[in-house]
Amino acid sequence: MSRLKPVQILRNGDSVPLAEVTILEMDAFFTAVKQEAAAQGRVVALFASPAGDEFDLFALIAHDWQGTLALLRTRVVDRYPSLTPELPAVHLFEREIAEQYGVVAEGHPWFKPVRFHRSYSAGDAWGRDQQPLIPGDMDYYRVEGSDVHEVAVGPVHAGVIEPGHFRFQCHGEKVLHMEISLGYQHRGLEPLLKGKPGPATMQRLETVAGDSTIAHATAYARICESLSHTAVPPRAEAIRALALELERLANHVGDIGGLATDIGYLPTASYCGRLRGDYLNLTADLCGSRFGRTLVRPGGVAYDIDKDRAEKMSKQLALVTRDTKGALALFFDCPSVLARLEGTGQVAMDDAEALGLVGVAGRACGLAVDARLHHPWGAYIRNFDQAVFEETGDVHARAKVRQREIVNSISWVKQALSSLPDTELSLPAGALAPESLAVTLVEGWRGEVAHVALTDKQGAFCRYKIVDPSFRNWSGLAMALRDEQISDFPLCNKSFNLSYCGFDL
């Protein structure tokens, strides 16, 4: 019999029997987490799962340049020492665990609920006893001083957006600190997945964040394929990656249009509003849904791209590419545009790394974080080496990352349409392995989407953890506003363009 290892080393898309994941003593667990993080590790997830009257605590640490994931496990009752003072990237994860299961992270520097909702269990760490938190009862950080004033924005906004509260501590127009409070429309998605998968599971996963349908649907499908040991045909993998890049194109183009709108640069704003629709229509040509719903299924995809359709999509892509390059050139060649973007909303690389920023927000600060490069799957394996990074960490850097990724994604889609593998489209996915754990990472357009699933003795989900990139990146927006003018908030906010619903699971 092989000896259990204190740290389970996995790769993206792997699964492992839970019996093979060592339950460490609490002190050994926290020491190991710190050691993994110190060895160029990055926290992907920290979450709890009920284990009788106790709770299993899992930590998932990515070693990007090795392409590996370190999985650690311990067991707690009602409290544990907080890791946040030494690893700020876990600050929201620890508050979420306290909110969901009432397990206290002792020593957490800002210990309060993440969302306004009832807890998963009989109570939470604040004794709410199944009663939702009243927003007015939330404690906020305050800067004292006779010349300091407070500006509260939301949760009800003038635009048609989801609710979120932003509280600014200001000295004149200068923002000293901004605190973000979300979670006003909690859907309870994770507990809804317990006992699944079922007929409606994919539909729920497709709406984790509606503008990231392909990313979350692919992550869920790969979880099922890992737990059922199902091999996905190369043609299906290629179509999934193609759809994911179309999703990236639509949103990146839309975001640059949004930045143009916020600074009053109407030529690019007008073009990009239409171009975003053109990219969404390419996805509709593929599966009938502009957001890609019903396309991805465990075992493969539900729709094929025949020769005629591929030629039609290629011709349309060529037209949209021409207009996209023109709209971007107008934007990035205009001195007044650059003057507004450069130096605004800066986040230092050290702060971005400490907070665990991912995706566009992280890469704009110089962080090499891209699952397509470090944890590739399917069509990305040995075919992706175009990860884009900027260094200044400001609004301009976040816009430039999008611009450069648009060029790369157009090239990817063009190549994929002309060279789809000649294989099956889908294979039936079998039953999920019982008492196992699976993990998968997918690089969505905002950043890394992480799904972790645990199964029970019958092979049904007993815990399903989702980490949308917005969960990690909202803290980056708060840092970007420090020492900025309060009037810079709309532009900084748009440069991150994070999801409320992706945060509020």
DAGIPE-V22144 format. One line per field, one symbol per residue. ss: DSSP state (A for helix, B for strand, O for the rest). A space follows every 10 residues. Layout:
ss->???
This chain:
ss->OOOOOOOBBB OOOOBBBAAA OOOBOAAAAA AAAAAAAAOO OBBBBBBBBB BOOBBBBBBB BBBAAAOBBB BBBBBBOOBB BOOOOOOAAA AAAAAAAAAA AOOBBBOOOO OOOOOOOOOO OOOOOOOOOO OOOOAAAOOO OOOOOOOBBB BBBOOOOOOO OOOOBBBBBB BOOBBBBBBB BOOOOOOOAA AAOOOOOOOO AAAAAAOOOA AAAAAAAAAA AAAAAAAAOO OOOAAAAAAA AAAAAAAAAA AAAAAAAAAA AAOOOAAAAA AAAAAAAAAA AAAAAAAOOO OOOOOBBOOB BOOOOOAAAA AAAAAAAAAA AAAAAAAAAA AAOOAAAAAA AOOOOOOOAA AAAAAOOOAA AAAOOOOOOO AAAAOOOAAA OOOOOOOOOO OOOOAAAAAA AAAAAAAAAA AAAAAAAAOO OOOOOBOOOO OOOOOBBBBB BBBOOOOBBB BBBBBOOOOO BBBBBBBOAA AAAAAAAAAA OOOOBAAAAA AAAAAAOOOA AAAOO
